[in-house]
């Protein structure tokens, strides 16, 4: 489970911004939050809004970049099918519009939970070189819940502590290789190493940041249970699809066929003949099914694109219904859709905005922490969509300047 993510000096993000999945102490939809075994509360869903070019995708891409930085070395020497696209190098790009952006490292910090522990991982990268790295944890089953350092790496060297204290680190450790990745390669049988890296490898998924082909290939249900869950969702969405099958032509080509029954007559057509919205749902639903079944975090850029608002709301409510989302799955996405931006669908801490500052730097803030010019907070019964369109939340959804076409065509 993702608890919190902080990034500084990445693409349009100049100053430190924090994306928080911890539930705020507010009195709305209290039955629609994740309550962990120690009583801590987290959000099952968060949506990020803002104008085109505002930087909302960069917030999610920063998290993806951190994940890739850790996972890529593990996948580079792996022959598993789903490791092929994850071994591709993803550059760490600093803020471009200031001298300090070029001269300072990009800083990542993530808090996440497994069934065993809560971890904090910090990574600072400058031109692919690791300049600082650390990992600590809190054991969730411990009587005294204190944060213990597991390792720290800086210009002075590497310090290993606790369960990592007896590990040996090569003197030739590359300055571009995260120590966490090195431990995953060298001490992959260690229980704590496995617990940490399992979260990066298996407990968080990203759509629209990897290979679309690979997403389709790995998304199609490989187990009967997952397939049946996908079919149940399709039928609830009333898409007039009774079944589907996958035909693997060779290692690099698959074809999906959907089955329709009309007036008692059964017909099968290729997925490529379906609408763009149906094709997108086939790419999404297996990931959503896996997220709900296994309690993973699913990160999607522009979830609303090519999806009807009613279906978008249905997907959101799969996560906010704790009778369905029993395994604590999380959905994080960017969106332009305003039909769901209301107090029936979201809590205020589940709505986030990204806006550009005067120096082309992106700023991130949630609706629950937003203050107006008088210092007042947004009421929980406010018309969020209307006030957003009026520009009251800072993240102006409109073009800043409209072209005068009469002048252009003069």
C-alpha positions as CSV (number, residue, x, y, z in Angstrom):
1,X,0.0,0.0,0.0
2,X,1.3,3.5,-0.9
3,X,1.3,5.8,2.1
4,X,3.0,8.9,0.8
5,X,5.3,10.1,-2.0
6,X,7.5,13.2,-2.2
7,X,9.5,14.5,-5.1
8,X,11.7,17.5,-5.8
9,X,13.4,18.8,-9.0
10,X,11.8,16.5,-11.5
11,X,10.6,17.8,-14.9
12,X,8.1,20.6,-14.2
13,X,8.4,20.0,-10.4
14,X,10.9,22.4,-9.0
15,X,10.1,22.6,-5.3
16,X,9.2,19.7,-3.0
17,X,5.7,18.4,-3.5
18,X,4.0,15.6,-1.4
19,X,1.3,13.3,-2.6
20,X,-0.4,11.8,0.5
21,X,-2.6,8.7,0.6
22,X,-3.1,9.0,4.4
23,X,-6.7,9.8,5.2
24,X,-7.3,13.2,6.7
25,X,-9.3,13.5,9.9
26,X,-12.5,14.7,8.2
27,X,-16.1,13.6,8.8
28,X,-17.1,12.4,5.3
29,X,-17.4,9.0,3.9
30,X,-15.7,7.5,6.9
31,X,-16.9,4.0,5.9
32,X,-15.0,4.3,2.5
33,X,-11.4,4.4,3.7
34,X,-8.8,1.7,4.3
35,X,-8.2,0.9,8.0
36,X,-5.0,-1.1,8.4
37,X,-4.5,-3.6,11.2
38,X,-2.9,-1.0,13.4
39,X,-5.7,1.5,13.0
40,X,-4.0,3.8,10.6
41,X,-6.3,5.0,7.8
42,X,-5.5,5.4,4.1
43,X,-7.3,6.4,1.0
44,X,-8.4,3.8,-1.6
45,X,-8.5,6.3,-4.4
46,X,-7.1,9.7,-5.4
47,X,-7.7,11.8,-8.6
48,X,-5.3,14.5,-9.8
49,X,-6.8,17.4,-11.9
50,X,-5.3,20.3,-13.7
51,X,-4.9,22.0,-17.1
52,X,-3.0,20.4,-20.0
53,X,0.7,21.2,-19.5
54,X,0.2,21.9,-15.8
55,X,2.3,18.9,-14.7
56,X,-0.3,16.5,-13.3
57,X,1.1,13.6,-15.3
58,X,4.7,14.4,-14.0
59,X,3.6,13.7,-10.5
60,X,2.7,10.2,-11.3
61,X,5.6,9.8,-13.7
62,X,8.0,10.7,-10.9
63,X,6.7,7.8,-8.9
64,X,7.0,5.5,-12.0
65,X,10.6,6.8,-12.5
66,X,11.6,5.9,-8.9
67,X,10.0,2.4,-9.3
68,X,11.9,1.9,-12.6
69,X,15.2,3.1,-11.1
70,X,14.9,0.3,-8.5
71,X,13.4,-2.5,-10.6
72,X,15.3,-2.0,-13.9
73,X,18.6,-3.6,-12.6
74,X,16.6,-6.6,-11.4
75,X,14.9,-7.1,-14.7
76,X,18.0,-6.4,-16.9
77,X,19.3,-10.0,-16.3
78,X,15.8,-11.6,-16.0
79,X,14.4,-13.8,-18.7
80,X,10.8,-13.6,-17.5
81,X,8.4,-12.4,-20.2
82,X,7.0,-9.5,-18.2
83,X,10.5,-8.2,-17.4
84,X,11.3,-7.3,-21.0
85,X,9.8,-3.8,-21.0
86,X,10.7,-3.0,-17.4
87,X,14.4,-3.3,-18.3
88,X,14.2,-0.2,-20.5
89,X,16.1,2.7,-19.1
90,X,14.0,5.6,-17.9
91,X,16.0,8.9,-17.5
92,X,15.7,11.1,-14.4
93,X,15.0,14.5,-15.8
94,X,15.5,17.6,-13.5
95,X,13.6,20.9,-13.6
96,X,14.7,22.7,-16.7
97,X,14.0,26.3,-16.1
98,X,16.5,27.2,-13.4
99,X,20.3,26.8,-12.9
100,X,19.6,25.1,-9.5
101,X,17.6,22.4,-11.3
102,X,20.6,21.4,-13.4
103,X,23.1,21.6,-10.5
104,X,21.0,19.8,-7.8
105,X,19.9,16.1,-7.6
106,X,16.3,14.9,-8.1
107,X,15.0,13.8,-4.8
108,X,12.5,11.0,-4.2
109,X,11.0,9.7,-1.0
110,X,8.3,7.1,-0.6
111,X,6.5,5.6,2.4
112,X,4.8,2.2,1.7
113,X,3.4,-0.7,3.7
114,X,3.5,-4.4,3.3
115,X,1.8,-7.0,5.5
116,X,4.9,-7.0,7.7
117,X,6.3,-3.4,7.9
118,X,6.1,0.2,6.9
119,X,9.2,1.4,5.0
120,X,10.6,4.7,4.1
121,X,12.9,4.7,1.0
122,X,14.9,7.8,-0.1
123,X,16.8,8.2,-3.3
124,X,18.6,11.3,-4.6
125,X,19.9,11.1,-8.2
126,X,22.0,13.5,-10.2
127,X,22.5,12.7,-13.9
128,X,21.8,9.0,-13.1
129,X,24.4,9.0,-10.3
130,X,23.2,8.0,-6.8
131,X,24.2,10.8,-4.4
132,X,22.2,9.7,-1.4
133,X,20.1,6.6,-0.5
134,X,18.5,5.2,2.6
135,X,16.0,2.7,3.8
136,X,14.3,2.4,7.2
137,X,11.3,0.5,8.6
138,X,8.8,0.1,11.4
139,X,7.7,-3.4,12.2
140,X,3.9,-3.4,12.3
141,X,3.8,-6.4,14.6
142,X,6.3,-5.1,17.1
143,X,5.3,-4.1,20.6
144,X,7.4,-1.0,20.5
145,X,7.0,0.6,17.1
146,X,10.2,2.5,16.5
147,X,11.7,3.4,13.2
148,X,14.9,1.5,12.5
149,X,17.5,2.3,9.9
150,X,18.4,-0.5,7.6
151,X,21.0,1.2,5.4
152,X,22.3,4.6,4.5
153,X,24.5,5.6,1.5
154,X,26.2,8.9,0.8
155,X,29.5,10.4,-0.3
156,X,31.2,8.9,2.8
157,X,30.2,5.3,1.9
158,X,27.6,2.7,2.9
159,X,26.4,2.0,6.4
160,X,24.4,-1.2,7.0
161,X,22.3,-1.8,10.1
162,X,20.0,-4.3,11.8
163,X,19.1,-7.3,9.7
164,X,21.4,-5.9,7.0
165,X,24.3,-5.5,9.3
166,X,26.1,-8.7,8.2
167,X,25.8,-8.1,4.5
168,X,28.9,-7.5,2.4
169,X,28.9,-4.8,-0.2
170,X,31.3,-4.9,-3.2
171,X,33.9,-2.2,-3.3
172,X,33.1,-1.9,-7.0
173,X,29.4,-1.0,-6.4
174,X,28.4,1.2,-9.3
175,X,27.5,4.8,-8.5
176,X,24.5,4.5,-10.9
177,X,23.1,1.3,-9.2
178,X,20.8,1.8,-6.3
179,X,22.0,-0.1,-3.3
180,X,18.5,-1.5,-2.9
181,X,18.7,-3.0,-6.3
182,X,22.1,-4.4,-5.5
183,X,20.8,-6.1,-2.4
184,X,17.9,-7.6,-4.5
185,X,20.5,-9.1,-6.8
186,X,23.0,-10.3,-4.2
187,X,20.8,-11.1,-1.2
188,X,17.5,-12.0,-2.9
189,X,16.8,-14.8,-0.5
190,X,16.8,-12.5,2.5
191,X,13.2,-12.1,3.9
192,X,13.4,-8.3,4.4
193,X,15.0,-7.7,1.0
194,X,12.2,-9.8,-0.6
195,X,9.5,-7.9,1.3
196,X,10.8,-4.5,0.2
197,X,11.4,-5.4,-3.5
198,X,8.1,-7.3,-3.8
199,X,6.3,-4.0,-3.3
200,X,8.3,-2.3,-6.1
201,X,8.0,-5.2,-8.4
202,X,4.5,-6.6,-7.8
203,X,2.5,-4.3,-5.5
204,X,2.3,-1.2,-7.7
205,X,1.3,-1.1,-11.4
206,X,1.5,1.8,-13.9
207,X,-0.5,2.2,-17.1
208,X,0.4,4.5,-20.0
209,X,4.0,4.7,-18.8
210,X,5.3,1.4,-20.1
211,X,4.8,-0.4,-23.4
212,X,1.1,-0.4,-24.5
213,X,1.8,-3.7,-26.3
214,X,3.2,-5.2,-23.1
215,X,0.3,-3.9,-21.0
216,X,-2.2,-5.6,-23.3
217,X,-0.2,-8.8,-23.3
218,X,0.2,-9.0,-19.6
219,X,-3.2,-7.6,-18.8
220,X,-5.3,-10.3,-20.5
221,X,-6.4,-12.7,-17.7
222,X,-4.2,-15.7,-17.3
223,X,-6.3,-17.3,-14.6
224,X,-9.9,-18.4,-14.7
225,X,-10.7,-16.5,-11.5
226,X,-9.4,-13.2,-12.9
227,X,-11.2,-13.7,-16.2
228,X,-14.5,-14.4,-14.5
229,X,-14.1,-11.2,-12.4
230,X,-13.4,-9.2,-15.6
231,X,-16.4,-10.7,-17.3
232,X,-18.6,-9.8,-14.3
233,X,-17.4,-6.2,-14.5
234,X,-18.1,-6.1,-18.3
235,X,-21.6,-7.5,-17.7
236,X,-22.3,-5.0,-15.0
237,X,-21.2,-2.2,-17.4
238,X,-23.8,-3.6,-19.9
239,X,-21.4,-3.8,-22.8
240,X,-23.3,-6.6,-24.5
241,X,-20.2,-8.9,-24.3
242,X,-20.9,-12.4,-23.0
243,X,-17.3,-13.8,-23.2
244,X,-13.9,-13.3,-24.7
245,X,-10.9,-15.4,-25.6
246,X,-7.2,-14.7,-26.4
247,X,-5.4,-16.3,-29.3
248,X,-1.6,-16.2,-29.2
249,X,-0.3,-16.3,-32.7
250,X,3.4,-16.2,-31.7
251,X,5.6,-14.8,-29.0
252,X,5.0,-11.2,-30.1
253,X,1.4,-11.2,-31.3
254,X,-1.9,-11.9,-29.7
255,X,-5.5,-11.3,-30.8
256,X,-8.5,-10.9,-28.6
257,X,-12.0,-12.0,-29.7
258,X,-15.3,-10.9,-28.0
259,X,-18.4,-12.9,-28.0
260,X,-21.8,-11.3,-28.5
261,X,-25.3,-12.9,-28.4
262,X,-28.0,-11.1,-30.3
263,X,-31.5,-12.5,-30.5
264,X,-30.2,-15.9,-29.6
265,X,-27.5,-15.8,-32.3
266,X,-23.9,-16.0,-31.1
267,X,-21.2,-14.1,-33.0
268,X,-17.5,-13.5,-32.3
269,X,-15.6,-10.4,-33.5
270,X,-12.0,-9.1,-33.1
271,X,-11.4,-6.6,-30.3
272,X,-10.0,-4.3,-32.9
273,X,-13.6,-4.0,-34.3
274,X,-14.9,-2.8,-31.0
275,X,-15.2,0.8,-30.0
276,X,-12.1,2.6,-28.7
277,X,-13.8,2.8,-25.2
278,X,-14.3,-1.0,-25.2
279,X,-10.7,-1.6,-26.3
280,X,-9.5,0.7,-23.5
281,X,-11.6,-1.2,-20.9
282,X,-10.1,-4.5,-22.0
283,X,-6.7,-3.0,-21.3
284,X,-7.8,-1.6,-17.9
285,X,-10.1,-4.2,-16.4
286,X,-7.6,-7.1,-15.9
287,X,-5.3,-4.7,-14.0
288,X,-8.3,-3.4,-11.9
289,X,-9.3,-7.0,-11.2
290,X,-5.8,-7.8,-10.0
291,X,-5.6,-4.7,-7.9
292,X,-8.8,-5.5,-6.1
293,X,-8.0,-9.2,-5.7
294,X,-4.4,-8.7,-4.5
295,X,-4.6,-5.3,-2.9
296,X,-2.1,-3.6,-5.2
297,X,-1.8,0.1,-6.1
298,X,-2.8,1.0,-9.6
299,X,-1.6,4.2,-11.2
300,X,-3.2,5.4,-14.4
301,X,-2.6,8.5,-16.4
302,X,-5.8,9.9,-18.0
303,X,-8.1,7.2,-16.8
304,X,-11.2,9.1,-18.1
305,X,-10.0,9.2,-21.8
306,X,-12.3,7.3,-24.0
307,X,-14.4,6.1,-21.0
308,X,-18.0,7.1,-20.4
309,X,-18.5,9.1,-17.2
310,X,-20.9,6.4,-15.9
311,X,-18.2,3.8,-16.3
312,X,-15.6,6.0,-14.8
313,X,-17.7,6.4,-11.7
314,X,-18.3,2.6,-11.6
315,X,-14.5,2.0,-11.6
316,X,-14.0,4.5,-8.8
317,X,-16.7,3.0,-6.7
318,X,-15.2,-0.5,-7.0
319,X,-12.4,0.9,-4.8
320,X,-14.4,3.0,-2.4
321,X,-16.8,0.1,-1.6
322,X,-15.0,-1.7,1.2
323,X,-17.3,-4.7,0.7
324,X,-15.7,-5.1,-2.8
325,X,-12.2,-3.7,-2.0
326,X,-11.6,-6.0,0.9
327,X,-7.9,-6.4,0.2
328,X,-7.1,-2.7,0.3
329,X,-6.4,-2.0,-3.4
330,X,-5.7,1.6,-4.3
331,X,-6.4,3.6,-7.5
332,X,-4.5,6.8,-8.4
333,X,-5.2,8.6,-11.6
334,X,-5.2,11.9,-13.5
335,X,-8.4,13.1,-15.1
336,X,-10.2,16.0,-16.8
337,X,-13.7,14.5,-16.1
338,X,-15.8,16.8,-13.9
339,X,-18.9,14.6,-13.7
340,X,-17.3,12.7,-10.8
341,X,-15.8,15.7,-9.1
342,X,-18.4,15.9,-6.4
343,X,-18.9,15.0,-2.7
344,X,-20.9,11.9,-3.5
345,X,-18.0,10.3,-5.3
346,X,-14.9,11.7,-3.4
347,X,-13.8,12.9,-0.1
348,X,-12.0,16.2,-0.2
349,X,-8.6,14.6,0.6
350,X,-9.1,12.3,-2.5
351,X,-9.2,15.3,-4.9
352,X,-5.8,16.8,-5.9
353,X,-4.8,19.7,-8.1
354,X,-1.7,20.6,-10.0
355,X,-1.1,24.2,-11.2
356,X,1.8,26.0,-12.8
357,X,3.5,28.8,-10.9
358,X,4.9,32.0,-12.5
359,X,8.3,30.3,-13.2
360,X,6.8,27.2,-15.0
361,X,7.0,25.1,-11.8
362,X,4.2,22.7,-10.9
363,X,2.5,23.0,-7.5
364,X,0.5,20.1,-6.0
365,X,-2.2,20.4,-3.3
366,X,-5.3,18.6,-2.2
367,X,-8.8,20.0,-1.9
368,X,-8.9,19.4,1.8
369,X,-5.8,21.6,2.4
370,X,-6.7,24.3,-0.1
371,X,-7.4,27.8,1.5
372,X,-9.1,30.7,-0.2
373,X,-7.9,34.3,0.0
374,X,-9.7,34.7,3.3
375,X,-8.0,31.6,4.7
376,X,-11.1,29.5,4.7
377,X,-11.3,25.8,3.8
378,X,-13.6,24.3,1.1
379,X,-16.8,23.0,2.7
380,X,-17.6,19.3,2.3
381,X,-21.0,20.2,0.8
382,X,-19.5,22.6,-1.8
383,X,-20.0,22.2,-5.6
384,X,-16.5,21.1,-6.3
385,X,-16.9,20.9,-10.1
386,X,-18.6,24.4,-10.4
387,X,-16.0,26.1,-8.2
388,X,-13.1,24.4,-10.1
389,X,-14.5,25.7,-13.4
390,X,-14.8,29.1,-11.9
391,X,-11.0,29.0,-11.1
392,X,-11.5,29.1,-7.4
393,X,-9.0,26.3,-6.6
394,X,-6.1,27.8,-8.4
395,X,-5.7,25.0,-11.0
396,X,-7.4,27.0,-13.9
397,X,-9.0,24.4,-16.2
398,X,-9.2,26.9,-19.1
399,X,-6.6,28.2,-21.6
400,X,-4.9,31.2,-20.1
401,X,-5.2,33.2,-23.3
402,X,-7.7,32.7,-26.2
403,X,-6.4,33.3,-29.7
404,X,-8.1,36.2,-31.5
405,X,-8.7,34.4,-34.9
406,X,-9.9,37.6,-36.5
407,X,-6.4,39.0,-36.1
408,X,-4.8,35.8,-37.3
409,X,-6.9,35.7,-40.5
410,X,-6.7,39.5,-41.2
